[in-house]
Amino acid sequence: MSANDKNDWNPETYARFRGLRLRPALDLLAQVGDLPDGEVVDLGCGDGAVAGALAARFADRALRGVDNSQAMLAKAGALGIYRSVEVRDIAEWWPAEPPALIFSNAALQWLPDHAALMPKLAGYLAPGGMLAVQMPRQFKAPSHRFLRDLAGSMFSDRFDFSHETSPCAKAEECHAMLSPLGTVEAWETEYVQRLEPDTAMHPVRAFTQATAMRPIAEKLNAAELAAFCAAYDTTLSAAYPLQPDGAVLFPFKRVFFTLKV
């Protein structure tokens, strides 16, 4: 990540790990059952990574993509799969008509107050519709904890994470929160991801720089960012040692739920 690409999502950097990021979405999609009439909304669609799978599964329905990144939506729109793509802050989004499915893959972890957000999204659905959500639960993992620890120690004038808590609840907590609204399935999966060697950086930084590292990087100038990346690579090497070929095994936990109203 450089100072030039830190202000918006970088589709090329994000897409480097498309296969690893797509697999949880396909696992979530496999749990979506019968739906009423209505559209399918890909909420936080990014560059359209899930568009092909959603369109194949729901070929007879309009598919709409919503995201707040113009760079990512440009890629998504160019696929020619979505009926429309909409630049919106997903925290403030609402549909014109009740959709049959709101599908959100690795997006809602960026938003606070899930106890209010999820019922609001569920309320937009057509009767019998479904909310299907997948989010990373890496808050306490070294890959994400080191980001907060280093930023707070190196740039204490800009970062204080001492009161920050995980944005994503455990699966059982999601189930308890949503069960009054309908039929819930909730689960967690830890994927052991093999990250290929990277000559420019630790492979885990190559993965996180497109997502979890962005809120920190956008507040640093080029020299500060270079120093931060060097320190992050060093700490990552202790937690995620390189394999003989330079690759890394990177456990990554995700939480899933479906809510049928």
N, C-alpha and C positions, 0 to 999 in steps of 0.2 A: 504494500500500500504506500502510495506517495501522497504528498500534499496536494497534488492535482486531482486525485480521484476520491478524496475522502468525504466530500460534501454530498454526494449522491451515491446510491448503490452502483457498483461496477458490475455489469452483467457478465463480462468476460471472467473476472476473478471469481464471481459466485458460481458460474457454470463449470468451472474446472472440476468441481466435485459433484457434478449433476447426478451421477449414478448413486452415490452415497446419500444425497439429499432426497432423491426420488423414491428410494426404497420404502421409507416410512410412509410416504404418501400413498403408495400402492397398498401397503399393509392396512392403512386406514380405509382406503376405498373398498377393499375386499369385505369390509364389515358393513357397508351401506346396502341395505336391503331394498324392498319395494318402496316406491315413492308415489305421492299423489301427482296430479298434473301440476306443471309449473316449471320455471326455469331453474338452472343450476348456476350458482354464484361461486366463483373461485375467489375467495376473500383474502387479500394479500397475495395475489397471484404471482408477483414478481415477474420474471421473464417468461412465464408460461410453461414452466417445467412440467406441470401436471395437466396441461391443457389437452394433450393428445390422449392421455388415459381417460380423462373425464369425457371427452368427446366420443371416444370409442364405446365407453360404457353407456352413455346417455345420448346416443346418436340422434334421437328424435326430439331432443330438447334444445332450447337456446342456452348457450353457455356465455356467461358474462364474467369478465375479469375486473377486479378492483384492486388498486394499489396506489400508494402515494409517491412512488418513484417514477418520474417521467422516463428516465433512461431504461428502467426495466420494462415499463409498459410499451416502449417503442419496440423492444424485442418481442414482447408478447403479441402485440398487434400485428407485427410482420408475419407471424405464423399463419394468419388467415384462418384460425380455428374459432376464435371467440366471435360471437355475434356483435359484441362491443367490448371495449376496454374503457375504464373510467378512472381518471386521476382523482382520488379522494383519500382523505385521511380516514382510515378504516375505523377509527374511534368514533367518528361522526357520521359514518355511512348509514343509509337506510335504503331499502329497495322501493322502487315505484310500485311493484306488485309483489304479493307474497311468493317467495320462491319455494320450490319443492325441496331444495338442498342448499344449505350454506356449507361449503367445504373450505376449511382453512388449514393450510399446511405450513407449519413453522412461521407463523406471523403474529399470532395473538399474544405471544410472550413479550412483545414490545409494549403492550398496553397494560395499564394498572387496573386495579379493582375488578378482578374477574367475577367476584360475587355479584356485581351489578352488570357487568358487560355480557356475560353468558345468558342470563335471563332476557336481557334486551334483544340479543340476537335471536334467541328462541322465539320471542314474541313476534318477530317479523315473518316467521314461517307460515306456509299454508297448513291447514289442518292435516295431520298425518305426515308432515314434513320432517326433515332431519337436519340437525346441526352436527357436523363431523369435524373434529379438531385434533390436530397433532401439534405438540410443542416440545422443544428441547427442555430437559431438566438437568442442566449442567452447572447450576449455580455454585455448588460446592466442589465441583471437579477441579483439579489443578489447572486445567486449560483456561477456565474462567476465573477461578479464585486468584491466580497469579496476575491477571489483568488488573483486577481491583487493587490488589496489594501493591503492585509496582506503581500504578498510577498515583495511589494515595501517598506513597513514600517519596516518589520522585517529584511529584507536582502537587504538593499539599495545598497550594493556593487555589487549585482548580478542582480537586477531587477529594471527596469525603464519602466513602462508602460504609462508614461505621454503622449506619442505621439501615442499610439496604438489606432487604430480604428477598428470597427467591420469588420471582414473578409467577411461578407455576406451582400449583398445589400437587400433592401426591394423588395417585389415581383414586384411592379410597376417599380422599377429601373431595375430589371432583364429583365422585358418585353421590356422596352425601349432599353436596351443594345443589346438584341438578335433579335428583330423584323426585322432588316435589313437582317438577315441571313435566315429567313424562317418563318414558322408558329409557334407562341409561345403561350403557356398557362402558366400562373404564378399565384401562390396563396400562402397564409400563413395559417397555422393552429396552434392554441395553444392547446396542449393536457394537460389536468389536470391529472397528473399521481399520483396514490396512491403508495407510497413507503412503503413497509412493515417495521415493527420495526427491529432495529438492536442493539443488546446489546453492540457492540464494538465501535460504532460511530454513528453520526447523519445520518439518512437515505439518506439525500442529498449527503453527502460526499461519502457514499457507491456507489452512482450513478456516481458522477463526478470524483472519483479517478481513474477510468479506462480510462478517456478521457481528460477532460479539465485540470485536475490537473497534468497530466503527465509532461508537459514541465517545471513546477515548481519543482516537486518532484525530477526530474533527476539531479537537480543542488544542492540538499541538502544532507548532511550526515544524518545518522540515528537519531542523537540527534536533529538536526535542523528540520528534517521532523516530529518528534514526537511533538515538540513544535508548529510547524506550524499547524499540524492537530488538536491539542487541541484548538488553537485559532480559527481555521476555524469552528470547531464544535460549539464553543460558539456563534459566530456571526450567524451561520446558525440557531441556536435555536431561535434567535430573529426574523429572517425573515420567517422562516418556523417552526412554533410551532408544537410540537408533539400533536397528537390526544390522546384521553384517552387511547387507546390501544398501543401507541408508534409509530403508523404510521404517515406519513406526506403526505399532499397534495402538489404536486410539479408542478406548471404550467411550461410548456416547449414549447417554440415557435419554429416552423420550417418553412423554406421557400422551395417551390417546383417550378420547371419549367420543361416543355417539349419543345423541339425545333425540329421541323420536317423540314429537309432541302430539 
